Amino acid sequence: MPQKWIAGGKMEIRRAKKADIGAIRGLDKSGGFEERVVEKYMCPIDPSRQEKTVILLAEENGKAIGKAEIVIGLRQDAGRIAYLRKTVVSPKHRNKGVATKLVKKALEEARKEGASAIDLHVIDSNKTAIGMYGKLGFRLRHKEAHMRKNFR
């Protein structure tokens, strides 16, 4: 169902379809995410990884302006923890509540899919996102160091 948002346009959030792959790639690029095979994530279930991916797309007047992805673990023994990833809003639509609405919809979808909790990672310098997640009830579990050794 369409929702009004601050800029006065109509925004709708829906599950992405294969026809949205180009828009998803464009949003990934605007968010600085590495290029990937998006089609892989459009399958309802990845049996090799015991998880299901749902990609949510925010559109204004039919144009993609943001997205969020949730991965839901299918193993019951793990407590069905969902993971929120690759949330991005196009630069000209940032700071207008789009990400908040996307994340709220992601939480709703994770609950519908039977998740008992949802995790995410955010870079500690992204204070805007950290503030938004905090307002939505996320709490810091721990900090970690991301390390890499290059071979070339």
GROMACS elastic network, one bead per residue, 0.5 to 0.9 nm:
[ bonds ]
;  ai    aj funct       b0    kb
    1    11     6  0.87499   500
    1    12     6  0.62621   500
    1    13     6  0.77526   500
    1    14     6  0.86777   500
    2    10     6  0.61151   500
    2    11     6  0.55229   500
    2    13     6  0.75594   500
    3     9     6  0.87389   500
    3    10     6  0.58216   500
    3    11     6  0.52440   500
    3    12     6  0.60448   500
    3    13     6  0.85765   500
    4     7     6  0.83588   500
    4     8     6  0.63987   500
    4     9     6  0.64096   500
    4    10     6  0.50728   500
    4    11     6  0.61467   500
    4    12     6  0.86782   500
    5     8     6  0.57094   500
    5     9     6  0.63986   500
    5    10     6  0.65945   500
    5    11     6  0.66186   500
    5    96     6  0.75236   500
    5    97     6  0.74278   500
    5    98     6  0.79497   500
    6     9     6  0.77036   500
    6    96     6  0.61071   500
    6    97     6  0.75409   500
    7    10     6  0.87069   500
    7    93     6  0.87445   500
    7    96     6  0.73502   500
    9    60     6  0.63351   500
    9    61     6  0.69615   500
   10    59     6  0.80535   500
   10    60     6  0.54457   500
   10    61     6  0.59562   500
   10    62     6  0.89766   500
   11    58     6  0.66003   500
   11    59     6  0.54114   500
   11    61     6  0.67928   500
   11    62     6  0.84336   500
   11    65     6  0.89258   500
   11    98     6  0.84683   500
   12    57     6  0.81023   500
   12    58     6  0.56399   500
   12    59     6  0.53182   500
   12    60     6  0.65903   500
   12    61     6  0.82440   500
   12    62     6  0.83744   500
   13    56     6  0.65538   500
   13    57     6  0.55153   500
   13    59     6  0.63804   500
   13    66     6  0.89958   500
   13    67     6  0.85986   500
   13   101     6  0.81901   500
   13   102     6  0.70159   500
   13   105     6  0.76209   500
   14    55     6  0.84905   500
   14    56     6  0.55452   500
   14    57     6  0.54943   500
   14    58     6  0.66859   500
   14    59     6  0.82810   500
   14   105     6  0.88296   500
   15    54     6  0.69024   500
   15    55     6  0.58005   500
   15    57     6  0.60590   500
   15    58     6  0.89086   500
   16    19     6  0.79715   500
   16    20     6  0.60484   500
   16    21     6  0.81459   500
   16    24     6  0.85603   500
   16    42     6  0.80217   500
   16    54     6  0.77955   500
   16    55     6  0.55004   500
   16    56     6  0.55484   500
   16    57     6  0.56195   500
   16    67     6  0.88716   500
   17    20     6  0.54094   500
   17    21     6  0.74260   500
   17    42     6  0.71742   500
   17    55     6  0.84358   500
   18    21     6  0.56110   500
   18    22     6  0.88980   500
   18    39     6  0.71951   500
   18    42     6  0.65254   500
   19    22     6  0.74880   500
   19    23     6  0.86061   500
   20    23     6  0.53232   500
   20    24     6  0.62005   500
   20    25     6  0.87333   500
   20    57     6  0.84889   500
   20    64     6  0.85416   500
   21    24     6  0.50255   500
   21    25     6  0.61743   500
   21    26     6  0.86495   500
   21    38     6  0.65095   500
   21    39     6  0.71432   500
   21    42     6  0.86370   500
   22    25     6  0.51463   500
   22    26     6  0.62720   500
   22    27     6  0.87480   500
   22    38     6  0.89971   500
   23    26     6  0.50419   500
   23    27     6  0.62229   500
   23    28     6  0.85724   500
   23    57     6  0.89734   500
   23    63     6  0.84893   500
   23    64     6  0.62099   500
   23    65     6  0.87117   500
   24    27     6  0.51453   500
   24    28     6  0.60911   500
   24    29     6  0.85918   500
   24    38     6  0.77175   500
   24    55     6  0.88978   500
   24    57     6  0.80430   500
   24    64     6  0.80298   500
   24    66     6  0.84779   500
   24    67     6  0.73871   500
   25    28     6  0.50299   500
   25    29     6  0.61933   500
   25    30     6  0.87210   500
   25    35     6  0.74662   500
   25    36     6  0.82157   500
   25    38     6  0.73499   500
   26    29     6  0.51171   500
   26    30     6  0.63039   500
   26    31     6  0.86890   500
   26    90     6  0.89638   500
   27    30     6  0.50437   500
   27    31     6  0.61841   500
   27    32     6  0.87008   500
   27    33     6  0.87025   500
   27    64     6  0.80132   500
   27    65     6  0.75575   500
   27    66     6  0.66429   500
   27    67     6  0.73123   500
   27    88     6  0.66248   500
   27    89     6  0.70782   500
   27    90     6  0.64035   500
   28    31     6  0.51063   500
   28    32     6  0.63252   500
   28    33     6  0.51380   500
   28    34     6  0.73967   500
   28    35     6  0.75137   500
   28    67     6  0.87039   500
   28    86     6  0.74329   500
   28    87     6  0.87274   500
   28    88     6  0.71535   500
   29    32     6  0.51237   500
   29    33     6  0.57091   500
   29    34     6  0.72740   500
   29    35     6  0.73751   500
   30    33     6  0.76799   500
   30    88     6  0.78312   500
   30    89     6  0.80807   500
   30    90     6  0.64036   500
   30    91     6  0.73026   500
   31    86     6  0.80861   500
   31    87     6  0.82170   500
   31    88     6  0.56425   500
   31    89     6  0.74226   500
   31    90     6  0.75997   500
   31    91     6  0.84852   500
   33    36     6  0.86785   500
   33    86     6  0.76200   500
   35    38     6  0.85507   500
   36    39     6  0.87999   500
   36    40     6  0.88575   500
   37    40     6  0.58734   500
   37    41     6  0.77634   500
   38    41     6  0.54827   500
   38    42     6  0.68222   500
   39    42     6  0.51313   500
   39    43     6  0.73055   500
   40    43     6  0.62044   500
   40    46     6  0.84500   500
   41    44     6  0.78761   500
   41    45     6  0.85394   500
   41    46     6  0.81796   500
   41    52     6  0.83982   500
   41    53     6  0.60502   500
   41    54     6  0.78419   500
   41    55     6  0.80029   500
   42    45     6  0.86174   500
   42    53     6  0.72549   500
   42    54     6  0.76357   500
   42    55     6  0.76929   500
   43    46     6  0.68389   500
   43    52     6  0.79544   500
   43    53     6  0.75270   500
   43    54     6  0.89184   500
   44    52     6  0.59887   500
   44    53     6  0.66880   500
   44    54     6  0.77307   500
   45    48     6  0.88924   500
   45    49     6  0.86915   500
   45    50     6  0.75620   500
   45    51     6  0.60826   500
   45    53     6  0.69086   500
   45    74     6  0.89659   500
   46    49     6  0.56537   500
   46    50     6  0.60765   500
   46    51     6  0.56667   500
   46    52     6  0.60900   500
   46    53     6  0.80586   500
   47    51     6  0.68351   500
   47    52     6  0.84585   500
   48    51     6  0.81442   500
   49    52     6  0.85883   500
   49    73     6  0.85094   500
   49    74     6  0.88794   500
   50    72     6  0.86508   500
   50    73     6  0.61629   500
   50    74     6  0.53202   500
   50    75     6  0.65581   500
   51    71     6  0.64099   500
   51    72     6  0.54151   500
   51    74     6  0.51135   500
   51    75     6  0.79009   500
   52    70     6  0.81803   500
   52    71     6  0.55581   500
   52    72     6  0.51410   500
   52    73     6  0.65793   500
   52    74     6  0.70378   500
   53    69     6  0.69280   500
   53    70     6  0.56961   500
   53    72     6  0.63323   500
   53    73     6  0.89522   500
   54    68     6  0.84296   500
   54    69     6  0.56969   500
   54    70     6  0.52877   500
   54    71     6  0.64290   500
   54    72     6  0.81098   500
   54   106     6  0.85872   500
   54   109     6  0.82967   500
   54   110     6  0.88775   500
   55    67     6  0.70067   500
   55    68     6  0.59395   500
   55    70     6  0.65131   500
   55    71     6  0.87381   500
   55   106     6  0.87987   500
   56    66     6  0.83950   500
   56    67     6  0.53952   500
   56    68     6  0.52568   500
   56    69     6  0.60788   500
   56    70     6  0.82009   500
   56   102     6  0.72875   500
   56   105     6  0.80607   500
   56   106     6  0.72960   500
   57    64     6  0.66365   500
   57    65     6  0.77067   500
   57    66     6  0.59620   500
   57    68     6  0.68103   500
   57    69     6  0.88013   500
   57   102     6  0.78954   500
   58    63     6  0.82295   500
   58    64     6  0.58249   500
   58    65     6  0.56638   500
   58    67     6  0.57843   500
   58    68     6  0.85483   500
   58    89     6  0.85432   500
   58    98     6  0.75697   500
   58    99     6  0.89117   500
   58   101     6  0.87206   500
   58   102     6  0.69624   500
   59    62     6  0.53935   500
   59    65     6  0.53771   500
   59    66     6  0.70285   500
   59    67     6  0.88654   500
   60    63     6  0.52470   500
   60    64     6  0.65635   500
   60    65     6  0.65429   500
   61    64     6  0.86004   500
   64    67     6  0.79585   500
   64    90     6  0.83608   500
   65    88     6  0.85543   500
   65    89     6  0.58023   500
   65    90     6  0.52829   500
   65    91     6  0.86871   500
   65    92     6  0.86390   500
   65    93     6  0.67478   500
   65    98     6  0.82609   500
   66    87     6  0.74830   500
   66    88     6  0.54689   500
   66    90     6  0.58824   500
   66    93     6  0.82007   500
   66    98     6  0.71563   500
   66    99     6  0.72911   500
   66   102     6  0.77921   500
   67    86     6  0.75468   500
   67    87     6  0.55752   500
   67    88     6  0.55683   500
   67    89     6  0.65279   500
   67    99     6  0.80108   500
   67   102     6  0.68477   500
   68    84     6  0.71896   500
   68    85     6  0.64667   500
   68    86     6  0.57477   500
   68    88     6  0.65697   500
   68    89     6  0.88250   500
   68    99     6  0.82237   500
   68   102     6  0.63321   500
   68   103     6  0.70015   500
   68   106     6  0.71147   500
   69    83     6  0.81549   500
   69    84     6  0.58100   500
   69    85     6  0.52451   500
   69    86     6  0.59363   500
   69    87     6  0.65244   500
   69   106     6  0.74924   500
   70    82     6  0.64545   500
   70    83     6  0.54139   500
   70    85     6  0.61521   500
   70    86     6  0.86030   500
   70   106     6  0.66397   500
   70   107     6  0.87208   500
   70   109     6  0.83661   500
   70   110     6  0.72083   500
   70   118     6  0.86837   500
   71    81     6  0.85310   500
   71    82     6  0.54248   500
   71    83     6  0.50703   500
   71    84     6  0.66071   500
   71    85     6  0.78155   500
   71   110     6  0.84044   500
   72    80     6  0.65841   500
   72    81     6  0.62582   500
   72    83     6  0.64441   500
   72    84     6  0.89409   500
   72   110     6  0.70042   500
   72   113     6  0.74552   500
   72   114     6  0.85006   500
   72   115     6  0.67771   500
   72   118     6  0.85908   500
   73    76     6  0.80648   500
   73    78     6  0.76639   500
   73    79     6  0.82012   500
   73    81     6  0.57192   500
   73    82     6  0.59978   500
   73    83     6  0.82664   500
   73   115     6  0.77986   500
   74    78     6  0.83210   500
   74    79     6  0.87840   500
   74    80     6  0.59887   500
   74    81     6  0.84901   500
   74   115     6  0.89079   500
   75    78     6  0.56588   500
   75    79     6  0.71744   500
   75    80     6  0.61048   500
   75    81     6  0.89037   500
   76    79     6  0.53394   500
   76    80     6  0.57205   500
   77    80     6  0.75786   500
   78    81     6  0.68784   500
   79   115     6  0.73249   500
   79   116     6  0.62275   500
   79   117     6  0.80663   500
   80   113     6  0.89536   500
   80   114     6  0.69086   500
   80   116     6  0.58533   500
   80   117     6  0.73739   500
   80   118     6  0.88678   500
   81   110     6  0.87948   500
   81   114     6  0.88453   500
   81   115     6  0.53817   500
   81   116     6  0.58653   500
   81   117     6  0.51232   500
   81   118     6  0.56063   500
   81   119     6  0.72923   500
   82   110     6  0.64080   500
   82   111     6  0.89440   500
   82   115     6  0.57862   500
   82   116     6  0.77120   500
   82   117     6  0.61597   500
   82   119     6  0.63045   500
   82   120     6  0.87231   500
   83   110     6  0.87570   500
   83   117     6  0.84803   500
   83   118     6  0.52685   500
   83   120     6  0.56382   500
   83   121     6  0.87750   500
   84    87     6  0.75539   500
   84   103     6  0.82398   500
   84   106     6  0.75940   500
   84   107     6  0.87038   500
   84   118     6  0.67717   500
   84   119     6  0.61710   500
   84   120     6  0.50834   500
   84   121     6  0.79869   500
   85   119     6  0.88828   500
   85   120     6  0.64040   500
   85   121     6  0.75381   500
   85   122     6  0.89928   500
   87    99     6  0.73253   500
   87   102     6  0.80419   500
   87   103     6  0.79818   500
   88    91     6  0.88929   500
   88    94     6  0.89252   500
   88    99     6  0.71649   500
   89    92     6  0.82386   500
   89    93     6  0.63554   500
   89    94     6  0.59151   500
   89    98     6  0.70039   500
   89    99     6  0.64527   500
   90    93     6  0.54829   500
   90    94     6  0.64928   500
   91    94     6  0.54909   500
   92    95     6  0.87982   500
   93    96     6  0.62456   500
   93    97     6  0.85889   500
   93    98     6  0.72446   500
   94    97     6  0.74164   500
   94    98     6  0.69831   500
   94    99     6  0.77045   500
   95    98     6  0.74290   500
   95    99     6  0.81117   500
   95   128     6  0.87690   500
   96    99     6  0.80606   500
   96   100     6  0.88185   500
   97   100     6  0.52408   500
   97   101     6  0.63185   500
   97   102     6  0.86979   500
   98   101     6  0.52509   500
   98   102     6  0.61888   500
   98   103     6  0.86979   500
   99   103     6  0.60734   500
   99   104     6  0.85017   500
   99   129     6  0.86552   500
   99   132     6  0.84383   500
  100   103     6  0.52200   500
  100   104     6  0.61302   500
  100   105     6  0.85982   500
  100   132     6  0.68077   500
  100   133     6  0.82215   500
  100   136     6  0.81042   500
  101   104     6  0.50931   500
  101   105     6  0.61675   500
  101   106     6  0.85519   500
  102   105     6  0.51481   500
  102   106     6  0.61349   500
  102   107     6  0.87066   500
  103   107     6  0.61594   500
  103   108     6  0.85849   500
  103   133     6  0.84077   500
  103   136     6  0.83833   500
  104   107     6  0.51213   500
  104   108     6  0.63282   500
  104   109     6  0.87230   500
  104   136     6  0.77300   500
  105   108     6  0.50041   500
  105   109     6  0.61552   500
  105   110     6  0.85913   500
  106   109     6  0.50421   500
  106   110     6  0.60691   500
  106   111     6  0.85846   500
  107   110     6  0.51361   500
  107   111     6  0.62448   500
  107   112     6  0.86585   500
  107   118     6  0.76189   500
  108   111     6  0.52351   500
  108   112     6  0.62717   500
  108   113     6  0.87421   500
  109   113     6  0.62091   500
  109   114     6  0.87906   500
  109   115     6  0.89427   500
  110   113     6  0.50781   500
  110   114     6  0.65056   500
  110   115     6  0.54390   500
  110   116     6  0.83148   500
  110   117     6  0.81447   500
  110   118     6  0.74817   500
  111   114     6  0.51477   500
  111   115     6  0.52553   500
  111   116     6  0.71000   500
  111   117     6  0.81254   500
  112   115     6  0.74867   500
  115   118     6  0.71570   500
  118   138     6  0.87344   500
  119   138     6  0.82413   500
  120   138     6  0.88146   500
  122   125     6  0.84240   500
  122   126     6  0.70203   500
  122   129     6  0.74756   500
  122   130     6  0.71046   500
  123   126     6  0.55586   500
  123   127     6  0.84724   500
  123   129     6  0.88231   500
  123   130     6  0.84639   500
  124   127     6  0.68162   500
  124   130     6  0.75748   500
  124   143     6  0.89773   500
  125   128     6  0.87321   500
  125   130     6  0.86775   500
  126   129     6  0.56181   500
  126   130     6  0.63118   500
  126   131     6  0.87497   500
  127   131     6  0.60118   500
  127   132     6  0.85546   500
  128   131     6  0.52350   500
  128   132     6  0.63028   500
  128   133     6  0.87401   500
  129   132     6  0.50266   500
  129   133     6  0.60900   500
  129   134     6  0.84719   500
  130   133     6  0.51781   500
  130   134     6  0.60902   500
  130   135     6  0.86717   500
  130   138     6  0.88034   500
  131   134     6  0.50956   500
  131   135     6  0.62856   500
  131   136     6  0.87384   500
  132   135     6  0.51810   500
  132   136     6  0.63883   500
  132   137     6  0.89589   500
  132   138     6  0.88904   500
  133   136     6  0.50367   500
  133   137     6  0.65050   500
  133   138     6  0.53812   500
  133   139     6  0.79708   500
  134   137     6  0.52050   500
  134   139     6  0.62704   500
  134   140     6  0.86113   500
  135   138     6  0.73699   500
  140   143     6  0.78153   500
